[in-house]
């Protein structure tokens, strides 16, 4: 090809211009949208113009010979995808699950037992039986003990972390213990009791009940740094509480508006940020020092668990009704970008993160086609219970 032909071809080749959207979710400016191209950036804050800007920014304009064609650009990707299903079988519903990254175990609540799975092989390594209506699991590695909250029995099962053998079953004063949390500083286990709207504190060493105190609403999930301060969502009042583990009382009560019906809760311990997932399809990010809502990124329908991976700085919401996992990038302590909704499976609403491999586990089962009258979800089909494994490419 001659130099003249090369020049003629290069000038005839369509010129590609691409604008990429950058959406910033912050408490004070959560509508801010930035469009970037190379070193240029345009900022849009107008709520009416924003949808138009997003539409334009999601297109690539290619011009040549006076003609323009529109092509959709690729959305940002987290690299996560559904890898496989680990079959476990058995009957009954499930709730929380928890990864012990050092022991390489996954604890999954399931009906009347806790199933324990090796996170690397996917093999079932044991069960913790006789836990009627089990909701949550808490681990006290420093004491070699684990604890389960048994909702239907108003009890806590104490088990040995090495052998999984039951040490004791403790009856508590609260009704329908749901979330359960171990605080290393006080060496106490706390159950958050949904029906009686209170909290029970247990001495993790000897299994004795230390005390019981009300929280003014239905407690959901709890989180903390193991430093004597525990945070818990109050679902029916849409609040976040800070609890003093030693004094057994509420230190702070913070409104979570615009959040409604918060459930799952996770914590960025280093940056002191809390992540509450809400029934109105948003996640609220809260400053754990001040109680201020600093960001409200969008999530999908029916979330029930939140997660944070400190190494990748990714935040997660498992959404049962929409059957996906929202992945959010933490750009800074107060700025967050939604990357994508990774398909999982309908009703996969809780999860656990393995911080060593960054894999995510979501309990799931197959369901009947329709729910019975008065039931929120259909019944599970027999022996279809398992774990979805979501991995990062």
Helices and strands as residue ranges (DSSP letters): H 3-12, E 15-18, E 20-23, E 33-37, E 40-44, H 47-57, E 59-64, E 67-72, E 80-87, E 94-100, E 105-110, E 113-118, E 124-128, E 134-140, E 145-150, E 155-160, E 166-171, E 177-183, E 188-193, E 198-203, E 209-214, E 219-224, E 229-234, E 239-244, E 249-255, E 262-268, E 273-278, E 283-287, E 293-295, E 303-309, E 314-319, E 324-332, E 335-343, E 352-353, E 360-364, E 386-392
